[in-house]
Amino acid sequence: MSDLDFKTTEELSFLEGTIGHKRAVDALEFGLDIEITGFNIYAFGLPDTGEN
């Protein structure tokens, strides 16, 4: 742990954007651009992977 430049994770800043989810973001943006009523967006992921 001495190789890290922080003592606790409270010192770290939050990440902006996404990492490695370009396809999912593209699909979400596509779905949000649909202006016709009656469409929904469903998202899922593997359980216990930390994705909320």
N, C-alpha and C positions, 0 to 999 in steps of 0.2 A: 504494500500500500504506500510505501514511501515514494514511489515513482509518480504518484498523482499530485496534482497541484492544488488540492483542496483537502480539508479535514473531514467535512461531512457533505452529504449531497445537498444540504440546505444552501450551500454556497454556489451551487450550479444554477445557471439560467435555463429557462424553458426553451425548448426547440421551437422554431417557427416552421410551419409547413409540415410536410409528410416525408417519410423516408421509405422508398421501395414500394410505394402504393400507387404509382402513376396510373395504372390501368383502372384501379378502383376510383381514383379521383376523376379521371376522364369520364367514366361511366356515371358517376354522381353528377358532374357538371352537365352531361348530356340530359340526364333525367330532370334536373332542375330547370333546364331550358325549355322543356315541354310546357306550352301554355294552354293546353287543352285539359279540361277537368276530367277526372275519372282515372288518372294514372297515379300510381304509388311508387315509392322507392323502398326496396327491401334490401337490407344489408345483413350479412351474417359472417361468422368466422369460427375458427376452431375454438372449442371450450378451453378455458384456463390458459389462454395465450396472452392475457393482459390487454386485449383489445376491448374497448368499451364503446 
